[in-house]
Amino acid sequence: MENEASKKGLQAGSLKKTLRLFKYVKPYWLEFSIGLLFLLISSLAGLAFPKLLGQLVDAGTQGHLTESINRAGLLLVGVLVAQAVFSFFRIMLFVNVTEKTLAALRQHIYNHLIRLPMKFFLQRRVGELSSRISSDISLLQETFTTTIAEFIRQVIIIVGGVILLMSTSFKLTVFMLAVLPVIVIVAIFFGKFIRRFSKEVQEQVAASNTIVEETLQGILNVKAFANEFFEMKRYRQKTDAAARTGMKGGKYRGAFSSFIILGIFGALVAVIWRGAAMGLPTGLLFSFVLYSAFIGASIAGLAEVYSNLQKSIGATEHLLEILDEPAEPIEEQTAIAPAHFLHGQIDFKNVSFHYPSREDIHVLKEISFSVAADQQIALVGPSGAGKSTIVSLLLRLYNPTHGSILFDGKAATSFPLSALRSQMAVVPQDVFLFGGTIRENIAYGKPGATDEEIIHAAKQANAWEFIERIPQGLDTIVGERGIQLSGGQRQRIAIARAVLKNPRILILDEATSALDSESERLVQDALEKLMEGRTSIVIAHRLSTVRQADKIIVLDQGHIVEQGTHHELIRVNGGLYRNLSEMQYTS
Ligand SMILES: Nc1ncnc2c1ncn2[C@@H]1O[C@H](COP(=O)(O)OP(=O)(O)OP(=O)(O)O)[C@@H](O)[C@H]1O
């Protein structure tokens, strides 16, 4: 039911929406218009073809002079050449306009997508999103280069053909038209029905692609859980289902095609029959039949074109939906205004929060705490207590549902988002390295950093000693196509990134995975150097690393249950911190 309703909407409002897309074509309207003109000329030339052919046949059968036969023949050749030349330039122009338009659209969508808030990504599967966007854009590519042209050409042939036929024999044309519209109406309904299947197949194929993408991205997990056969089965089920729907649709498509063939040939036979009975000259009859065939073929093609156009309207709607999502107010940071410099004081005042996707679960409840500039605080507590969520709020990936966050006594919302984030750095637990070089990965903390700065940062992060030992040094490719770094090494790259960013507020998500003691010492040492002279917030999983913290905030189920220094908290009888410490100590 809902589907039907949205389809109706597609007819009425969506065409208007789709016109928004022409904003991207606008800069190239001249090329596009010339292309359209060429399309018009080549279609009209194509329309002259059957008439000239009829004249040639007449000249031959009526025993005219060789001269007039040759004239008709040459004229035909001229028409063919004109058609070929104009088609060539038309296609070239259309492809040029399409490529430039789609590049602009791709950039626009990506620029928008990357600026969307976290909320948007929580509600979607990233693999599905990216494959959807790329398939929507290829649909538009097809539309702009081929479908629109086909549509216009077919309409010209149908309208022009009918007019020409009318001028030849009104009666015979009326007879032919009495047969053709029946085919058209049935074809359109049939075509609509078939489209349902291809849409279903498309969706099922997208779902199976999601499996491929996700499992390849998480191949380590698949293998570690020995779930290869489980995934094979899952993929087989999805692809088999797509194939079944496709085959069902194939049956109807075949029937559709038979119907068109029978309809058209049936109509042609009827027209020849009738024309012969009316005593039409051979040449005229010949061109009449050709026109009828052209018209028939165009009508058949029109159903396909119509379905393609409808698909691209759907694709456009998806893309526009993404473009209509409100983006985060972020701007390119050149220099931060002095008024927006952070000193590093942070206050959480009665902050409550639930994730947009899970409104029923209150993740943080009335949280209040203060951090003075250059202090080091630690967030501890059981898994799921809300530690990472506090960090997400600090980065303003989400806004609190109640309460407020202050930086240097001023509301977080009074700072431009980019200025705020550019003065914070995160060293995450799972370090994400891009598939480029070590140099590029470190420089991510400060795009455009010089080699000296990068090397200095790597030294500060205790990363230089291992980078130096790899033959290609900073040029070493990391990730899938290059060297695999150990957990400790990845962490040190992330620390070097943060050193380079030189943030006022540093956020550390301590690695839970145990590093070997040498690596651990190097990472810990680099972190201590990095924390000096800035406010730092450490999500601590091992309590042994937070003893020196100026303040430890103990969270449990979204509440702050204790706060103080290690010495204060360890003395609280029955306190959570003391319990957790004892548990870790004994284990
Ligand atoms: N994106 C999300 N959408 C919905 N709920 C979430 C999301 N991220 C976390 N949660 C929920 O919020 C609660 C707090 O999660 P959070 O990650 O902040 O805990 P944590 O203390 O950092 O845990 P851990 O030590 O295991 O990382 C959990 O109940 C979790 O299920």
The ligand as an SDF file (V2000), in Angstrom:
LIG
                    3D

 31 33  0  0  0  0  0  0  0  0999 V2000
   25.6470    4.6570   18.2810 N   0  0  0  0  0  0  0  0  0  0  0  0
   24.9100    4.2220   19.2820 C   0  0  0  0  0  0  0  0  0  0  0  0
   23.5730    4.1130   19.1480 N   0  0  0  0  0  0  0  0  0  0  0  0
   22.8210    3.6690   20.1700 C   0  0  0  0  0  0  0  0  0  0  0  0
   23.3050    3.3240   21.3630 N   0  0  0  0  0  0  0  0  0  0  0  0
   24.6210    3.4190   21.5650 C   0  0  0  0  0  0  0  0  0  0  0  0
   25.5020    3.8660   20.5230 C   0  0  0  0  0  0  0  0  0  0  0  0
   26.7600    3.8410   20.9920 N   0  0  0  0  0  0  0  0  0  0  0  0
   26.6810    3.4070   22.2640 C   0  0  0  0  0  0  0  0  0  0  0  0
   25.4050    3.1550   22.6040 N   0  0  0  0  0  0  0  0  0  0  0  0
   24.9200    2.7040   23.9110 C   0  0  0  0  0  0  0  0  0  0  0  0
   25.2840    3.6600   24.8710 O   0  0  0  0  0  0  0  0  0  0  0  0
   25.7220    3.0460   26.0640 C   0  0  0  0  0  0  0  0  0  0  0  0
   27.0830    3.6100   26.4590 C   0  0  0  0  0  0  0  0  0  0  0  0
   28.0170    3.2680   25.4840 O   0  0  0  0  0  0  0  0  0  0  0  0
   29.5160    3.7840   25.5070 P   0  0  0  0  0  0  0  0  0  0  0  0
   30.1560    3.3060   24.2650 O   0  0  0  0  0  0  0  0  0  0  0  0
   29.5500    5.2330   25.7930 O   0  0  0  0  0  0  0  0  0  0  0  0
   30.0880    2.9980   26.7520 O   0  0  0  0  0  0  0  0  0  0  0  0
   31.5940    2.8470   27.2430 P   0  0  0  0  0  0  0  0  0  0  0  0
   31.5700    3.1350   28.6860 O   0  0  0  0  0  0  0  0  0  0  0  0
   32.4990    3.6590   26.4040 O   0  0  0  0  0  0  0  0  0  0  0  0
   31.8290    1.3060   27.0100 O   0  0  0  0  0  0  0  0  0  0  0  0
   33.1610    0.5220   26.5910 P   0  0  0  0  0  0  0  0  0  0  0  0
   34.0930    0.6020   27.7430 O   0  0  0  0  0  0  0  0  0  0  0  0
   32.6660   -0.8660   26.3800 O   0  0  0  0  0  0  0  0  0  0  0  0
   33.6620    1.1640   25.3580 O   0  0  0  0  0  0  0  0  0  0  0  0
   25.7180    1.5760   25.8190 C   0  0  0  0  0  0  0  0  0  0  0  0
   24.5760    1.0460   26.4290 O   0  0  0  0  0  0  0  0  0  0  0  0
   25.6000    1.4320   24.3270 C   0  0  0  0  0  0  0  0  0  0  0  0
   24.8080    0.3250   24.0090 O   0  0  0  0  0  0  0  0  0  0  0  0
  1  2  1  0
  2  3  1  0
  2  7  2  0
  3  4  2  0
  4  5  1  0
  5  6  2  0
  6  7  1  0
  6 10  1  0
  7  8  1  0
  8  9  2  0
  9 10  1  0
 10 11  1  0
 11 12  1  0
 11 30  1  0
 12 13  1  0
 13 14  1  0
 13 28  1  0
 14 15  1  0
 15 16  1  0
 16 17  2  0
 16 18  1  0
 16 19  1  0
 19 20  1  0
 20 21  2  0
 20 22  1  0
 20 23  1  0
 23 24  1  0
 24 25  2  0
 24 26  1  0
 24 27  1  0
 28 29  1  0
 28 30  1  0
 30 31  1  0
M  END
$$$$
